[in-house]
Amino acid sequence: MTLIDKSGFNDKTASDVAEIEKSCFDDSWSKESIISTVNSEFSVFFALYEDNNIAGYVIGNIAADECELYRIAVLKEYRRRGYGDVLMKAFTDCAYKRGAGSVFLEVRSKNTPARSLYEKWGFSLIATRKNYYKNPTDNGEIYRK
Ligand SMILES: CC(C)(COP(=O)(O)OP(=O)(O)OC[C@H]1O[C@@H](n2cnc3c(N)ncnc32)[C@H](O)[C@@H]1OP(=O)(O)O)[C@@H](O)C(=O)NCCC(=O)NCCS
């Protein structure tokens, strides 16, 4: 397993991430959105590779002392092997090193695997946005660490 950071992000990585987005999310990000987000000044990006294939990634942003985790995903065939943990560690270590006081994220209330991952990593539920997500309708749970 190989972990790359933003310095290894290129056009191929963006295509790979866009493919995982399509397989994981109803509101998947386009390749163009991924490129513009990752190339922005304060972004954070890590991707995991297994046998030269992308297995997962995390994308976020750190501005001043606040950090937001936008996306984390692991391809179905690679789940439950600890890759989510590896990505969360890389992301939270980076936030800590860059001096972020808090890390925020939002997740569908019915997304049990993700909520369990966040709670394992010490995130606490701070607010609920009623019916924030559509197709299907779901509450948005805001977490902070
Ligand atoms: C959430 C996600 C990234 C977890 O990735 P993963 O590689 O399977 O996670 P890991 O194997 O590292 O597991 C880490 C922890 O996550 C939680 N977890 C992962 N899958 C779970 C599941 N199916 N049910 C309950 N908890 C789960 C557990 O707390 C687990 O810790 P444990 O193994 O000590 O019990 C993955 O399920 C995924 O890509 N989901 C689709 C995309 C998504 O919903 N992303 C979050 C919104 S941005």
The ligand as an SDF file (V2000), in Angstrom:
LIG
                    3D

 48 50  0  0  0  0  0  0  0  0999 V2000
  -16.4970    5.2440    5.2850 C   0  0  0  0  0  0  0  0  0  0  0  0
  -15.4000    4.5070    4.5030 C   0  0  0  0  0  0  0  0  0  0  0  0
  -14.4110    5.5130    3.9290 C   0  0  0  0  0  0  0  0  0  0  0  0
  -14.6600    3.5700    5.4960 C   0  0  0  0  0  0  0  0  0  0  0  0
  -13.5490    2.9850    4.8040 O   0  0  0  0  0  0  0  0  0  0  0  0
  -12.9160    1.5720    5.2150 P   0  0  0  0  0  0  0  0  0  0  0  0
  -11.6000    1.4720    4.5410 O   0  0  0  0  0  0  0  0  0  0  0  0
  -13.8920    0.4770    4.9780 O   0  0  0  0  0  0  0  0  0  0  0  0
  -12.7200    1.7590    6.7850 O   0  0  0  0  0  0  0  0  0  0  0  0
  -11.7410    0.9150    7.7460 P   0  0  0  0  0  0  0  0  0  0  0  0
  -11.6680   -0.5040    7.3050 O   0  0  0  0  0  0  0  0  0  0  0  0
  -10.4630    1.6570    7.8930 O   0  0  0  0  0  0  0  0  0  0  0  0
  -12.5530    0.9870    9.1270 O   0  0  0  0  0  0  0  0  0  0  0  0
  -12.2920    2.0540   10.0380 C   0  0  0  0  0  0  0  0  0  0  0  0
  -13.4920    2.2370   10.9360 C   0  0  0  0  0  0  0  0  0  0  0  0
  -14.6090    2.7150   10.1730 O   0  0  0  0  0  0  0  0  0  0  0  0
  -15.8150    2.1650   10.7110 C   0  0  0  0  0  0  0  0  0  0  0  0
  -16.4600    1.3420    9.6880 N   0  0  0  0  0  0  0  0  0  0  0  0
  -16.0010    1.0860    8.4380 C   0  0  0  0  0  0  0  0  0  0  0  0
  -16.8940    0.3420    7.7560 N   0  0  0  0  0  0  0  0  0  0  0  0
  -17.9330    0.1180    8.5850 C   0  0  0  0  0  0  0  0  0  0  0  0
  -19.1770   -0.5600    8.4410 C   0  0  0  0  0  0  0  0  0  0  0  0
  -19.5290   -1.1840    7.2940 N   0  0  0  0  0  0  0  0  0  0  0  0
  -20.0470   -0.5490    9.4920 N   0  0  0  0  0  0  0  0  0  0  0  0
  -19.7320    0.0750   10.6400 C   0  0  0  0  0  0  0  0  0  0  0  0
  -18.5460    0.7470   10.8380 N   0  0  0  0  0  0  0  0  0  0  0  0
  -17.6740    0.7740    9.8210 C   0  0  0  0  0  0  0  0  0  0  0  0
  -15.4170    1.3650   11.9280 C   0  0  0  0  0  0  0  0  0  0  0  0
  -15.4180    2.2440   13.0370 O   0  0  0  0  0  0  0  0  0  0  0  0
  -13.9930    0.9840   11.5980 C   0  0  0  0  0  0  0  0  0  0  0  0
  -13.2140    0.7290   12.7210 O   0  0  0  0  0  0  0  0  0  0  0  0
  -13.0430   -0.8220   13.2470 P   0  0  0  0  0  0  0  0  0  0  0  0
  -12.5060   -1.5910   12.0790 O   0  0  0  0  0  0  0  0  0  0  0  0
  -12.0760   -0.6820   14.3840 O   0  0  0  0  0  0  0  0  0  0  0  0
  -14.4140   -1.2690   13.6110 O   0  0  0  0  0  0  0  0  0  0  0  0
  -16.0170    3.6020    3.3820 C   0  0  0  0  0  0  0  0  0  0  0  0
  -17.0680    2.8430    3.9250 O   0  0  0  0  0  0  0  0  0  0  0  0
  -16.5390    4.3690    2.1710 C   0  0  0  0  0  0  0  0  0  0  0  0
  -15.7840    4.6810    1.2580 O   0  0  0  0  0  0  0  0  0  0  0  0
  -17.8540    4.6670    2.1400 N   0  0  0  0  0  0  0  0  0  0  0  0
  -18.4400    5.3240    0.9550 C   0  0  0  0  0  0  0  0  0  0  0  0
  -18.0540    6.7790    0.8710 C   0  0  0  0  0  0  0  0  0  0  0  0
  -18.5630    7.5690    2.0540 C   0  0  0  0  0  0  0  0  0  0  0  0
  -19.6910    7.3930    2.4950 O   0  0  0  0  0  0  0  0  0  0  0  0
  -17.7310    8.4770    2.5750 N   0  0  0  0  0  0  0  0  0  0  0  0
  -18.0710    9.3080    3.7200 C   0  0  0  0  0  0  0  0  0  0  0  0
  -18.8310   10.5400    3.3650 C   0  0  0  0  0  0  0  0  0  0  0  0
  -17.7740   11.7890    2.6730 S   0  0  0  0  0  0  0  0  0  0  0  0
  1  2  1  0
  2  3  1  0
  2  4  1  0
  2 36  1  0
  4  5  1  0
  5  6  1  0
  6  7  2  0
  6  8  1  0
  6  9  1  0
  9 10  1  0
 10 11  2  0
 10 12  1  0
 10 13  1  0
 13 14  1  0
 14 15  1  0
 15 16  1  0
 15 30  1  0
 16 17  1  0
 17 18  1  0
 17 28  1  0
 18 19  1  0
 18 27  1  0
 19 20  2  0
 20 21  1  0
 21 22  1  0
 21 27  2  0
 22 23  1  0
 22 24  2  0
 24 25  1  0
 25 26  2  0
 26 27  1  0
 28 29  1  0
 28 30  1  0
 30 31  1  0
 31 32  1  0
 32 33  2  0
 32 34  1  0
 32 35  1  0
 36 37  1  0
 36 38  1  0
 38 39  2  0
 38 40  1  0
 40 41  1  0
 41 42  1  0
 42 43  1  0
 43 44  2  0
 43 45  1  0
 45 46  1  0
 46 47  1  0
 47 48  1  0
M  END
$$$$
